Amino acid sequence: MKSILKSSTGKSYLVAFLLVSCLYLMWGCAHGLLDVLNKHFQGAFEMTKAESGFVQFSTYIAYFIMALPAGLIMGKVGYKKGIVIGLLLFAIGAFAFIPSAFLHSPIPFLIALFVLACGLCIIETGAHPYITAMGEEDSAAQRINIAAGFNGVGWIIGPIIGGALIFGSSPEDELALAKPYILVGIVVLIVTVIFAWTKLPQIEVNQFVVEEKDHVKATTSIWKSTGFVLAVLAQFSYCGAQTGIFSFFINYVTELDPTLSNLHASQLLGFGGMFLFLVGRLSSSFIMRWLKPEMVLIIFGLLAAICMTFVVMSVGKLSLYSLYASFFFMSTMFPTIFALGVRGFSDSQVKKASSYLVMGVAGGAVFPILMGAIGTTYMALGFILPLFCFVFISYFGYHQMRKAV
């Protein structure tokens, strides 16, 4: 791994890489908790599947609203200070769950999630391009996939902790919903202090700008790049598909096997689906030593679409195993789409481009509501939306591969 964390001058970015990768773990945990909240809100506040989708909506719409301001913050104060600002907002949103727990309404929780997600948006806007710039451009997709492996660990921890503290608590425990977020808030504050006091290297992303005719020149609008436009659409599609699958995993498996409890289903989500998600992210960085990132997107996108076909068909264990397998195949999509989307841009363009690519996370605000509405009586039908998304992501990979030739 050390070889992909060195600049052309031989400078090592290992310490900075590990510290920023911890951020990936924390926001993975925060997102993983949402899938437990989604199911819990259906029972605690008597919400329909479509209504419980507002748990994801309040989180991911923050990315749409904050993406451009986050880019401006990064451009004004730099990556490190910008990330510290994001961490502080993250902590404020997490601790806001304490007063929300005593108001007996979903609205305060949704507001707290929005604040928390505003912080996550700022963190991600800075962390993604920062990671891609910690070495040579050819290995950028590998670096961001390794960092995303830490994110995968967070996705495992989130449902397990959330399921144990929320589904495992007694109905009289008013702080049940707040407990996992109190724990997260404390960890975030500790990391904020460490991050603020650690000296990190100043990295200029424009070291990656090259002069080949298929790359966008620094003076050209990023929107004139068809590849970038498709990357934003692919990111929107991926985030919508991923969020919808994660959100309704518990609903799907409990409908497929009514003997499963919500707690057991949340454990299957953490130890089963999210574990494969982590394995996929870690293995994809090695796969990219032999296959180009574009080809990985094509293959994994098509295989994920096939998995969704079996999920929609709802044919017993085959559908359940296909749902698990989809976690593996979609694991590499976000970081790979991001790395391909900013490839060839200058430093100023990367900051703008990363803001719009992070804005694509808003797909996670839309799809859970749509999937919940489609799957009101039969959850399996809702998974037809991710199927189409994965087909489009494969097309994006094909477009990028042709562009690189």
Secondary structure as UniProt FT lines:
FT   HELIX           2..5
FT   TURN            8..9
FT   HELIX           14..44
FT   HELIX           49..52
FT   HELIX           54..77
FT   HELIX           79..95
FT   HELIX           97..100
FT   TURN            101..102
FT   HELIX           106..132
FT   HELIX           137..139
FT   HELIX           140..162
FT   HELIX           163..167
FT   TURN            171..172
FT   TURN            174..178
FT   HELIX           179..197
FT   HELIX           205..208
FT   TURN            213..214
FT   TURN            218..219
FT   HELIX           222..224
FT   HELIX           226..247
FT   HELIX           249..256
FT   TURN            258..259
FT   HELIX           262..268
FT   HELIX           269..273
FT   HELIX           274..287
FT   TURN            288..290
FT   HELIX           293..313
FT   HELIX           317..330
FT   TURN            331..332
FT   HELIX           333..341
FT   TURN            343..344
FT   HELIX           347..359
FT   HELIX           360..362
FT   HELIX           363..374
FT   HELIX           379..383
FT   HELIX           384..404
//
